Amino acid sequence: MMTSKPLPSLAISGHKPVMLDEVLVALDLKDGDRIVDGTFGGGGYTRAILEAAKCSVYAIDRDLDAIVRAEALAAQTDRITPLLGRFGEMDELVQATGCEAVDGVVLDIGVSSFQIDEGHRGFSFNKDGPLDMRMGAVGPTAADVVNHMSEGDLANVIFRLGEEKQARRIARQIVSRRKERLFETTLDLADTVETSVGGRKGSRIHPATLTFQAIRMYVNDELGELARALAAAERLLKPGGRLVIVTFHSLEDRMVKQWLRERSGKNAGGSRHMPLMAKGPDPTFELRPNKPILPQDKEVVGNPRARSAKLRAAIRTEAPAIDEEADDGMNLPPLSQLEDVS
């Protein structure tokens, strides 16, 4: 039986959920709704959802630490179900509990403030720690990537995922340095990157920012996971269900924007210069609104992480999910094929 007793305090020190008010409006919550929070993290979205209506939440995260936080909340209310796993498999995770379809899915894409703040996780170039960067506890680490990937592939990863213009120079310096000693710590890699570009005088952005972003995204297959999550949400949402996604940089937003345009039929029109293409599948989503929602100025002032955020939302139609393989479009070498060139 669904309970509505007051929720306990959930410790989310240092964690501020981005565009929380806008997310709640886009979800249009109603009593009895079943919602997937595919990126539980510090629990900010989940807690607000549970307080906004008498609904239930499937809290998904690949990070065991996040699931421990979710379980602490679940011990106080039966309206949250913690699920350890990737949000790209949300349909399988949720349906394994006996729920076939949900009323809403919310995703906050990217690394959480908890992961950045914990030096031992290896995400930050400002805190020394093992060169890990894994959101989960399995698979190759960032150290495996920088120590064993070929120079050409490493430059491609840094350029494509980090949009770093000095990618070739950075990759060359990393490969040269690892011949002397393998990389083990975050500050070691950060110093090497800074040395390769000679520092950036007058810039507030650390020279290693884009390189760390690229390696983190590669280690966690973040764009591939996002592509799979979009397809999984399409399969899991019931007609009228809401999809709400908050992104923080251009690669993620571009993927979400293009996918939603395709799924809403926005790319199917013709003109007097270009004939109509053959009719494809019926639209599976309706954009609501058509353009991204940006954070308010006052939120950006109080929470710098919100500065680059964009929220896109859509409503599921009655059309069947489109059966096609999810593709992030990056064509990068898989982690399983790291070349041992140390």
Secondary structure, DSSP 8 states (H G I E B T S, - for coil): ------------TT---TTHHHHHHHHT--TT-EEEES--TTSHHHHHHHHHSS-EEEEEES-HHHHHHHHHHHTT-TTEEEEES-GGGHHHHHHTTT---EEEEEEE-S--HHHHH-GGG---SSS--BS---SSS-S--HHHHHHHS-HHHHHHHHHHHH--TTHHHHHHHHHHHHTTS---BHHHHHHHHHHHHT--TT-SS-TTHHHHHHHHHHHTTHHHHHHHHHHHHHHHEEEEEEEEEEE-SHHHHHHHHHHHHHHTTTT----SSS------S--SEEESSSS-B---HHHHHH-GGGGG-EEEEEEE-SS---------S-----GGG-----
